[in-house]
Amino acid sequence: MSATEGAVGDGSDIGEVDDDQLFVLTAVLLTPGQFPSVLGDDYPEVCAKLRLEPYEEGYGLVLGQDGRGARWTVATEDVSLVACAIAAWDCGMEYDLSPDENSIVAALPGWPLALAVAAPGVPAPHDPAPEEGDPKPLAPPDALEWGPAQRRLGADEIALQWAAWREQVEGEVTFVDPGTKPHAGVRRVLDEAREYVRQPPPPGRVRSSFAAGEARTLRVDGPGWSMVARTDDIAFVLLDDEPGEVLPVGRGPELPGLLESLDAMAARPA
């Protein structure tokens, strides 16, 4: 298939349909500092699920349909192009996302993320008919029940809606105050996060992004847990073995220094 012909940001204005044409529905970045968290705890894990090499420069992922309606995910090395398209779409602007064929690393059947949109004028989204030797089509992880995927989605939501979540917690929480016995799961998370400072984890386990003022939002993930924190405030912990629970971690004597150290070694968006 050709992944570059007639690609459009919203699937509109298709006109005459070419079966080998890719009609772009959305795009996401896949870099050490920014990737779909629902797919994994770190950048190499997500790359492995998409059968891509975890190159430091990362990829842009373009999700669309061909003229027969089949789902395809195109991985391109042109990260800047995809970043520009996403920024334009976020501002409500049109952007013709057409990666150069020489920048395309792979055209993978299926979508790794759930999409609620479809290209007009072509059949409904479906996986392409497999041919001998073809890989299994990509599919979104099951996030209907509590588990790693839903835990990471929950952490994403807290990072996006920090003010709303912060309002639900009193100004001083005491999980790590002197003289208190901290929650065992929280204690484990803090210990493992501290170990990240001593022994850097796989890229993407610790990510830092802009927050209000001079603060940073930290996203830290590990086996069975996720933590979201502001460098000037508290943290929230989610655990696989405590479904639906969001555990606040007060600053206390140790959290500020830990967050500062994590921010210093964190991956940042390109």
N, C-alpha and C positions, 0 to 999 in steps of 0.2 A: 504494500500500500504506500501511497505518497502521504506523508504527514504534514506537508507544507502547503498544499494547494488550497487556496480559498479559505484559509482559517479565519474565523471571525470570533470576536470576544463573547457574543451572546447567542450565537447560532442563528442569527436572523439574516435576511437578505441572501438566502442560499441560491435562489434561481435554479438553473439547470443542475440536477444532481449528478455527480460523478461518483461511482461506487468506490473509487480509490481515494476520494477526497476526505480529509478529516475536518469536521465541523467542531470547532473548539467550544466547549461548555465552560470550562474553568481551568485554572492552573494553580499550582502550589510550588513552593520552594522546598528543596531537599538539600540542606547544607548542615554542617555541624552545629550552627547556631540557630537554625530555624527549619523545622520539619514537622509533619503531621504527628503530633504526640500520640494519637490513638494507635499508631502503627508500631510503636516500640519505645523502650526506655532510653535508647541512645541512637545516634546516627548510624553506626555500623549495623545495628539490629534491624533498623528500617531498610537500609540498603539490601541486606540479606533477604528480607521478605520480598523485595522487588527485583531480586536477582541482578543487582548492580554492584559494581566495585565501589567501596567507600572512599572515593577520591576526596582529598581535602577541599578542592574547589566546589564540590557539590554539583547538583543538577537542578534543572527546572522540570517539573512534571506537568504535561499538558494532557488534560482529559477531554475526550471528545467521542464523536460517533462518525463512522464512515457512511458512505451513501446507502448502505444496506441497513444502517441503524446499529451496527455492531459497536460495542464498547472497545475503546483503545486508550492506552496510556503511553504517551510518547515522552521519553526522557531525552532532554537536550543538555549539552554542556554550556549553552548560552544562558547562564544564570541571570545576567544583567537584563537581557531581553524579557525574560519571564517576570523579573522583579518590576520592570517598567510597566508591563501589561497589568500586573496585579495592582500597582499603585494607581494607574489610570482608571481601572474598573472600580476601585474603592472610592474614587472621586466622581463616579458616575459618567466617566468619559469613555468614548469608544476607543478601542485599540486593536489593530489587526495583528494578532499574534501568529506569525508565520516563521518558525525557526528555519534557518538555512539547513538544507539536507546534510551538509557536511558536519553540522553540529549535533546531529541526532545520533544518540548512542544506542537506543533500543526503542522498538515499538512493541509494547506488551499487550496481549489480549486482556480485556477486563478493566475494571477500575478498582483501585485499592481503597477508595473512599466512597461512601454513599452519597449519591447526588439525587436531588429532587427535581432536576430540570432535564429537558431533552431537546434535541434539535428539531425544529419544525420541518415538515416536508419530507421526513424520512421515517422508516419504521421505528417502532418503540425500541428503547435500548435493550440489547440482548448480547450475550457473549458470542463472539464469532465462532463459526463451525470449526471444530478442531481438525487439523490435519496430522498425519503421522509424525511423531517427534515434536509436536508443538507443546509448549509448557502449559500447565493448567492455568486457566484465566485467573487474573487477580480478582479478589473479592474483599469487601470491607470486613474487618474483624467483627465478631458478635459482641455488641455492646448493650444488648438488651438486659443481661443479667450482670450482677456485680462481679468484677474481675479486673485484670490488668487494664483492658481497654477502657472500661467505664471509669476506673480509678483515675486514669490519665485524663480522660475527658472532664472529670470533675475538677481536677487540678487546673485544666485549661479555663474552665468557667470561673474559678476563683481568681485567677490571674486577670481575666477580662473584667470581672465585676468586683474588684478588690474593695472599693468603698462600701458596697452593699454588704459584703461578708464581714468587713471590719466593724461595721456598725452593730453587728450581732454579738460582739465580744466586748466585755468591759475593758476599760483602758489598761488595767493591770491583771494579767493572768499569771498563774503561779506554778506552771509545770516545772520550771527550772529554778525557782527561787530557793535560796539556801534554807535547809531544814525541811524541805518537802520531798516526798518520794515521787519522782516523776512516773508518768504512765510508761509501762514497760515497752510498748511499741514505739512511743516517742523517744525513749532513751536509746533504743536500738537505731532508730533513724539518725539521731544526732551523732551517735558513735560512728555509724557508717559514713555519714556526711563528713565528719572530721577526718576519717581515713582517706577520703577523696583528696583532702588537702595534702596529706603525706604521700599518697600514691595515686596519681591522677587516673581517673576512670576512663573508659572509652569516650571518645568525643561525643558531645551532646548530652551526657549525663547531667552536666551542670551548664545552664544557659542563663544569660543575663540580658535584659532588655530595658528600655527606657521606662521610667516611672515619673511621677510628679516631682517637681523641684529637682534636686540633685540626686534623688534616690534612684535605685535600680530595682527592678523586679527580678527575683531569682527563681528559677525553676530547676529543681534538683530531683532526679529520679533514681531509683535503685530497685533491686529485686523485691517486689512486693510492696513498694511504697513510693509516694510522691510527696514533695514538699514545695510549697509556694511561699515566698517571703518577700518583704520589702527591706532593703538594707537599713532603712531608718525606723523600722517598725517590727512587728511580730511575724510569726510564721504560721502556716497551716499545714497539717500533715494528714494524708489519706493512706490507709492501709488495706491491702487486699483481704486480710483476715478480719477486718471490721467493716462489713458492708455498710455503705452510706454514711459512715461517721466522718466528721471533719474535726480534727483535734487541733485547737489553737496552742501555740507554744509562745509563752511570754519571753520577753527579752532577757530578764534575769541577768546573772553575771557572765554567762558564756555565749549566749546567742549573738550579740553584736559582733564579737571578734570572729566567730565562725562565719557569719554572713559576709563580713569583710574579706576573709580569706577565700571563701568560695567565689565571690565576685571577682577577685583578682585573677583567678585561674579559669573563669567561665568562658565558654564560647559565646560570641556575640553575633547578631544578625549581620550578614554581609552588607 
